[in-house]
Amino acid sequence: MRKANKGFTLIELLVVIAIIGLLSTLAVVALNSARQKSRDSKRVADLKQVQTALELYFADENGYPEEAAAVTLGDDDNDVLCDDGFVGATDDCDTIYMGMVPAAPTPADCDDGNDYEYLSADGTTYEISFCLGGTVGDVAAGAHTVSPEGIL
């Protein structure tokens, strides 16, 4: 009588390893796509929050924070919005409109830059430039600006 061999053949093991490799590759590709969509959604949500804080500032101060040259929102010098405008610390602030101004999520998803750049020459209006790597809602991929009128 012949004894039955127990175990798997080499070909069976290689087929299972190939299937697992293919499935893990597909999962990584899907995860990277989801991460990009998440970063883009965060960018739009961040800028809507900043826009709301700027409207509160405008209601109290009768204008927007004046910045003749573009400043990067969320960096160490511009991470708080208070009655003194965008500042790095709340030491001299009487009213805080946004205690932590968000910085753009990394990594960048487009070549036009990744920062939120705020500009308001005279305080009557403002523009915040940003870039999306993909479409979010009805906002297409690419460079955009936020103003009191909305996302353009």
N, C-alpha and C positions, 0 to 999 in steps of 0.2 A: 504494500500500500504506500501510496505517495502522501507525504505530509503537505497540508495546505500552507502556502506562504502567507504570512500576515504582513501588512504594510502597504505603502504606496510605491508605485514605480516612479522612476525619475521623470518620465514624460508627464505623468499626472501632477507631480509637484511643480514642474515648470509651467504647466498650463494654469494652475491656481495662482502662482506668483505673477504671471503675466496679467491675469484678470485683476488681481489686487492692484498692481501697478497702474493699469489703465483707469480703474475706478478712482484711485487716489489722485491721478493727474487731472481727471475731470473735476474732482472736488476742489482742488487748488485753484483751477481756472475760475470756477464759479465763485469761490471765496474772494478772489481778487476783484472780480467784477462787483460783488456786493460791497466790498470795502470802498471802492471808488464812488459808488452811488451813495454810500453813507457819508463820505467826506463832502460830497457836493450838497447833500441835503443839510448837513451841518452848516455849510457856508451860507446857504439861503436863510436858515433859521437864525444864525448868529446876526446876520445883517438886518433881519426884521426886528430883532431885539435892540440892536444899536439904533435903528430908526425910531423905535418907540421911545427910547431914552432921549434921543435928540429932540423929539417933539415935546417931551416934558421939559427939557432944558429951554426950548424956544418959548414955551408958555410962561415960564418964570422970568427968563432973561430978555425976552423980546428980540431974540436973534439966536443964531447958532454959534458954536465956538469958532472963533476966527483963527484960521491957520493959512498964512499966505503961501507957504510951501507945503507940499503933501507930507503928511506924517503917517507912520505905520501904526495902525491900531493894534493894541495888544502887546506891544513891546514894553520894555521896562519904563520908558518915559511917557507912555500913553496908555496905561492899563486901567485908568479910573476916569470916569466922566463925572465931574462935579461942577459947582458954580464957577470954578476957575477954568473950566474947559477940560480938555484931556490932560491929565497930569499923571505923574508916576507914583505919588503918595497922597494920602488923604489928610495930611497934617494941617493944611490951611483951608480945608474945605468946610463950608457951612452946610451945604446941601449936596448929597451924593445921589446922582441919577443912575449911575451904573457902577457898582463896586468892583466889577471885574470885566473890563472890556475884552471880548474874546479875540484871540489871535487865530489866523487861518490854520486849519488842520494841515498836517504834513503826511505824506509827501505831496508835492505839487502835482496836479493832474493835467496841467497845460503849460505851454511854453511862455505864456504871457506874464508869468510871475505868480506868486502864491500869497502875497500879502494883501491885507485890507488897507488901502491908501485913502486917507481922508483929506479933503481940501475944501476950504471955505474962505474965499478972499475977503468978502465984506460982511459975512454973517447973515445975509438975507437968504441964502440957499447954501447947499453943500453937495458934494459928490463923494461917494466912496467907490473906488474901483476894486474889482475882484474878478476872478476867472473861475469858470466851471469846466470840469473835464467831460461832463456828460449832461444830458438834458434832465432838468428837475421840474416836474410839472409842465408849465408852459414856458419855462425859461430854457433856452437852447444852450448848448455847449459854447464856450468861448468867453471873451472878455465882455464884462458888463459894468454898469455903474448903478449905484443906488442914489436917489435924490429924494427930496420931499414928495415928488410925484410917484415914487415907487421904483421898482427894478426896471431899468431900461436895457 
